[in-house]
């Protein structure tokens, strides 16, 4: 889909490796799904909507992934484990929801009941809501699974099939949210949606602030550009303990067959520049996520990934656990 700056062009055709992070990351990597003993966020996926490998991709990294089924990565999603109340939540209903919902249930120790206690959606782009289809009668046929949505998202799911069938059959119950209005899930767990600028063809787009017993996280998987947001992203990072942020593209030069203006995101090189005024501890709060399949930072050996790490930021890895 894209290529990076000329000097790094050759690096883009190397085989991709597992998602990685810098040594100072606060997340704990879980090789399996142990039961979590403290309320935590689990990073279930790190890839952009279309997944990895991506359909129609003929680059070496995708070819290798097609040939190696163990090299598949999952689309961005967070699991939220409310340990005291034995409840689990998903942020995003991705095309990989089958594996992600099972894992989040196992992390929470609910082996028998493999259904989330609630699903929070950000917007109506394919990687963020289409996993809802697996809650329908052709699959799980769930009963009244709570799905938290903004007003336009609620209207979209209610008025358009096949999603409307989920609503009509009570497979899902749509809980309408308001911008900047907190949702209290328990005495110590609060989720607050906030509007961010993005391509809103079918719904508005939100990020989330997740407040736990001791720590707070920011989740913004999709946004057009930081400067388009009415808030100062640097100041918002300072207010939280973790910040999971849109890093779809490393730079605009990665795209050579699409109009980059039609798919705006904050390039990593732009974010690094914007985040320079953060001190060391605040930089370490940032975990980049939502990587397009061509993003060179997926490969830890790339010069781009090394630059991100050397500057004090983190690259998200699947199954990282962040205690709240």
C-alpha positions as CSV (number, residue, x, y, z in Angstrom):
1,X,0.0,0.0,0.0
2,X,2.9,2.4,0.9
3,X,6.6,3.0,1.0
4,X,8.7,5.0,3.4
5,X,11.4,7.5,2.7
6,X,13.8,6.6,-0.1
7,X,16.6,5.9,2.3
8,X,14.6,3.3,4.1
9,X,12.8,1.9,1.0
10,X,14.6,-1.4,1.0
11,X,13.7,-2.1,4.6
12,X,10.1,-2.2,3.7
13,X,10.5,-5.4,1.7
14,X,12.0,-7.3,4.5
15,X,9.9,-10.0,6.2
16,X,7.8,-8.6,9.1
17,X,8.3,-9.9,12.6
18,X,6.2,-9.9,15.7
19,X,5.0,-6.6,17.1
20,X,7.5,-5.3,19.6
21,X,8.1,-2.6,22.1
22,X,10.8,-0.7,23.8
23,X,12.6,-2.1,26.9
24,X,11.0,0.5,29.2
25,X,7.4,-0.4,28.4
26,X,5.1,-0.7,31.3
27,X,3.1,-3.6,29.8
28,X,3.6,-7.2,30.9
29,X,3.6,-9.6,28.0
30,X,1.5,-12.7,28.5
31,X,2.5,-15.7,26.4
32,X,-0.6,-17.5,27.4
33,X,-3.8,-16.3,29.1
34,X,-3.2,-16.4,32.8
35,X,-5.9,-15.2,35.1
36,X,-5.3,-11.5,35.9
37,X,-5.4,-10.7,39.6
38,X,-5.7,-6.9,39.3
39,X,-8.0,-4.7,37.2
40,X,-6.2,-4.3,33.9
41,X,-6.3,-3.5,30.3
42,X,-5.1,-6.1,27.8
43,X,-3.9,-5.1,24.3
44,X,-5.6,-7.7,22.2
45,X,-4.6,-6.5,18.7
46,X,-2.4,-3.8,17.2
47,X,-3.2,-3.8,13.5
48,X,-5.3,-1.5,11.3
49,X,-8.8,-2.4,10.2
50,X,-7.9,-4.5,7.2
51,X,-5.7,-6.9,9.2
52,X,-2.3,-8.5,8.5
53,X,-1.7,-10.0,6.0
54,X,-4.0,-7.6,4.0
55,X,-6.2,-8.6,1.1
56,X,-4.6,-8.0,-2.3
57,X,-1.2,-7.3,-0.8
58,X,1.8,-8.6,-2.8
59,X,4.6,-7.2,-0.7
60,X,7.1,-9.6,0.8
61,X,5.8,-9.1,4.4
62,X,2.3,-10.1,3.4
63,X,3.4,-13.0,1.2
64,X,5.4,-14.4,4.1
65,X,2.4,-14.0,6.4
66,X,0.1,-15.8,3.9
67,X,2.6,-18.6,3.8
68,X,3.1,-18.7,7.6
69,X,-0.3,-18.9,9.3
70,X,1.5,-18.3,12.7
71,X,2.5,-14.8,11.5
72,X,-1.1,-13.4,11.5
73,X,-1.8,-10.4,13.6
74,X,-5.1,-9.1,14.9
75,X,-7.0,-5.9,14.5
76,X,-6.8,-3.3,17.3
77,X,-8.8,-4.0,20.4
78,X,-8.6,-3.5,24.1
79,X,-9.9,-5.9,26.8
80,X,-10.8,-4.5,30.1
81,X,-10.8,-6.9,33.1
82,X,-12.7,-5.7,36.1
83,X,-11.3,-8.2,38.6
84,X,-13.3,-7.3,41.8
85,X,-16.6,-7.6,40.0
86,X,-15.7,-10.5,37.7
87,X,-16.7,-8.6,34.6
88,X,-14.9,-8.2,31.2
89,X,-15.3,-5.6,28.5
90,X,-14.1,-5.2,24.9
91,X,-13.2,-2.0,23.2
92,X,-14.1,-2.5,19.5
93,X,-15.8,-5.4,17.8
94,X,-13.2,-6.3,15.3
95,X,-13.2,-9.0,12.6
96,X,-11.0,-10.9,15.1
97,X,-13.6,-10.8,17.9
98,X,-13.9,-14.6,18.0
99,X,-10.3,-15.0,19.4
100,X,-10.3,-11.7,21.2
101,X,-13.5,-12.3,23.2
102,X,-12.3,-15.8,24.2
103,X,-9.0,-14.4,25.4
104,X,-10.5,-11.6,27.4
105,X,-12.8,-14.1,29.1
106,X,-9.9,-16.4,29.9
107,X,-7.9,-13.5,31.3
108,X,-10.8,-12.7,33.6
109,X,-11.1,-16.3,34.7
110,X,-14.6,-16.8,33.1
111,X,-13.8,-19.9,31.2
112,X,-17.4,-21.1,30.9
113,X,-19.0,-17.8,30.0
114,X,-17.1,-16.6,26.9
115,X,-19.1,-13.4,26.3
116,X,-18.0,-9.9,27.2
117,X,-20.2,-8.0,29.7
118,X,-20.1,-5.0,27.3
119,X,-18.6,-3.8,24.1
120,X,-17.5,-0.2,23.5
121,X,-17.4,1.0,19.9
122,X,-15.4,4.0,18.5
123,X,-16.9,4.3,15.0
124,X,-18.3,2.7,11.9
125,X,-15.2,1.7,10.0
126,X,-14.8,-2.0,9.2
127,X,-12.2,-2.9,11.8
128,X,-14.1,-1.4,14.7
129,X,-17.7,-2.8,14.6
130,X,-18.1,-5.6,12.0
131,X,-17.3,-8.3,14.6
132,X,-20.8,-7.8,15.9
133,X,-21.9,-10.1,13.2
134,X,-20.7,-13.1,15.3
135,X,-23.2,-12.2,18.0
136,X,-26.1,-13.0,15.5
137,X,-28.2,-16.0,14.9
138,X,-25.8,-17.4,12.3
139,X,-23.1,-17.7,15.0
140,X,-23.3,-17.1,18.8
141,X,-26.9,-15.9,18.9
142,X,-26.1,-13.9,22.0
143,X,-28.8,-12.5,24.3
144,X,-28.8,-8.8,25.1
145,X,-25.1,-8.1,24.9
146,X,-24.6,-4.5,25.9
147,X,-23.0,-2.4,23.2
148,X,-22.1,1.2,24.0
149,X,-22.5,3.6,21.1
150,X,-22.7,7.3,20.2
151,X,-26.0,8.6,18.7
152,X,-25.1,8.3,15.0
153,X,-23.6,4.9,15.5
154,X,-26.8,3.8,17.3
155,X,-28.9,5.1,14.3
156,X,-26.6,3.3,11.8
157,X,-26.8,-0.1,13.5
158,X,-30.6,0.3,14.1
159,X,-31.5,1.3,10.5
160,X,-29.1,-0.8,8.4
161,X,-29.0,-4.6,7.9
162,X,-27.6,-6.9,8.8
163,X,-26.9,-5.0,12.0
164,X,-30.5,-4.1,12.5
165,X,-31.3,-7.8,12.9
166,X,-29.0,-8.0,15.9
167,X,-31.0,-5.1,17.4
168,X,-34.4,-6.5,16.5
169,X,-33.6,-10.0,17.8
170,X,-32.1,-8.6,21.0
171,X,-28.8,-10.2,20.3
172,X,-27.4,-6.7,21.3
173,X,-28.8,-3.9,23.4
174,X,-27.5,-0.5,22.3
175,X,-26.6,1.8,25.1
176,X,-26.4,5.4,23.8
177,X,-23.5,7.5,25.1
178,X,-22.9,11.2,25.2
179,X,-19.8,13.1,24.5
180,X,-17.7,13.6,27.6
181,X,-20.3,12.0,29.8
182,X,-18.8,9.3,32.1
183,X,-20.2,5.8,32.3
184,X,-19.6,4.2,35.7
185,X,-19.1,0.5,35.3
186,X,-18.3,-0.1,39.0
187,X,-17.3,1.9,42.0
188,X,-13.7,2.1,40.7
189,X,-14.1,1.8,37.0
190,X,-15.3,4.7,34.8
191,X,-15.3,5.0,31.0
192,X,-15.7,8.4,29.2
193,X,-16.1,8.8,25.4
194,X,-14.9,11.9,23.7
195,X,-15.3,13.0,20.1
196,X,-12.3,13.1,17.8
197,X,-12.1,14.4,14.2
198,X,-12.1,11.5,11.7
199,X,-13.8,10.4,8.5
200,X,-17.3,10.2,9.8
201,X,-19.2,8.8,6.8
202,X,-21.6,6.7,8.9
203,X,-21.0,7.7,12.5
204,X,-19.2,10.0,14.7
205,X,-15.8,8.9,16.0
206,X,-14.7,8.7,19.7
207,X,-11.8,7.9,21.8
208,X,-12.0,6.8,25.4
209,X,-10.6,7.6,28.7
210,X,-10.6,4.6,31.0
211,X,-10.2,5.3,34.7
212,X,-9.4,2.4,37.0
213,X,-8.7,2.0,40.7
214,X,-5.2,3.5,40.5
215,X,-4.5,4.5,36.9
216,X,-6.0,6.0,33.8
217,X,-5.7,5.2,30.1
218,X,-6.3,7.1,26.9
219,X,-7.5,5.1,23.8
220,X,-7.5,6.8,20.4
221,X,-7.1,4.2,17.6
222,X,-8.3,6.6,14.9
223,X,-8.0,10.3,14.4
224,X,-7.3,12.5,11.4
225,X,-4.5,14.7,12.7
226,X,-3.6,15.8,16.2
227,X,-3.8,19.5,15.2
228,X,-7.4,19.0,14.1
229,X,-8.5,18.0,17.5
230,X,-9.8,20.8,19.8
231,X,-7.7,19.4,22.6
232,X,-3.9,19.4,23.0
233,X,-2.8,15.8,22.7
234,X,0.4,16.5,24.7
235,X,-1.6,17.8,27.6
236,X,-4.0,14.9,27.4
237,X,-1.1,12.4,27.6
238,X,0.2,14.2,30.7
239,X,-3.1,13.6,32.5
240,X,-3.1,9.8,32.1
241,X,-0.8,6.8,32.9
242,X,-1.2,5.1,29.5
243,X,-1.9,6.4,26.0
244,X,-2.8,4.0,23.2
245,X,-2.5,6.2,20.1
246,X,-3.1,6.0,16.3
247,X,0.1,5.1,14.5
248,X,-1.4,3.8,11.2
249,X,1.4,5.1,9.0
250,X,5.0,5.9,9.7
251,X,5.0,8.6,7.0
252,X,2.9,9.7,4.0
253,X,5.6,8.3,1.6
254,X,4.5,4.8,2.6
255,X,1.5,5.1,0.3
256,X,2.3,4.9,-3.4
257,X,-1.0,3.8,-4.8
258,X,-3.6,5.7,-2.8
259,X,-4.4,9.4,-2.2
260,X,-3.1,9.9,1.3
261,X,-5.4,12.9,1.8
262,X,-8.3,10.5,1.6
263,X,-7.1,8.4,4.5
264,X,-5.6,11.0,7.0
265,X,-4.0,9.8,10.2
266,X,-1.2,11.3,12.3
267,X,2.0,9.9,10.8
268,X,4.4,8.5,13.4
269,X,7.0,11.1,12.3
270,X,4.5,13.8,13.0
271,X,3.7,12.4,16.4
272,X,7.3,12.1,17.4
273,X,7.7,15.8,16.5
274,X,4.6,16.8,18.4
275,X,5.5,14.8,21.4
276,X,9.0,16.2,21.8
277,X,7.9,18.5,24.5
278,X,7.0,15.6,26.7
279,X,9.5,14.6,29.4
280,X,10.9,11.0,29.6
281,X,8.2,9.6,31.9
282,X,5.4,11.1,29.8
283,X,6.9,9.7,26.6
284,X,7.0,6.3,28.1
285,X,3.2,6.5,28.6
286,X,2.7,6.4,24.8
287,X,2.1,3.0,23.1
288,X,1.6,3.3,19.3
289,X,-1.1,1.0,17.8
290,X,-3.3,0.6,14.7
291,X,-0.4,-0.2,12.3
292,X,-1.1,-0.5,8.6
293,X,0.3,-3.7,7.1
294,X,3.0,-1.6,5.4
295,X,4.1,0.3,8.5
296,X,7.8,-0.5,8.9
297,X,7.7,-0.2,12.8
298,X,6.0,-3.6,12.8
299,X,9.6,-4.9,12.1
300,X,11.7,-4.4,15.2
301,X,14.8,-4.5,13.0
302,X,13.8,-1.6,10.9
303,X,15.4,1.8,11.3
304,X,12.0,3.3,11.9
305,X,11.2,1.1,14.8
306,X,14.6,1.7,16.4
307,X,14.0,5.5,16.1
308,X,10.7,5.2,17.9
309,X,12.2,3.2,20.7
310,X,15.3,5.3,21.1
311,X,13.1,8.4,21.5
312,X,11.4,6.8,24.5
313,X,8.1,5.6,23.0
314,X,6.6,2.2,22.8
315,X,5.3,0.0,20.0
316,X,2.2,-2.0,21.1
317,X,2.5,-5.8,21.3
318,X,-0.4,-8.3,21.4
319,X,-1.4,-9.5,24.9
320,X,0.4,-6.7,26.7
321,X,-1.2,-6.3,30.2
322,X,-1.5,-2.8,31.8
323,X,-2.6,-2.7,35.4
324,X,-5.1,0.0,36.3
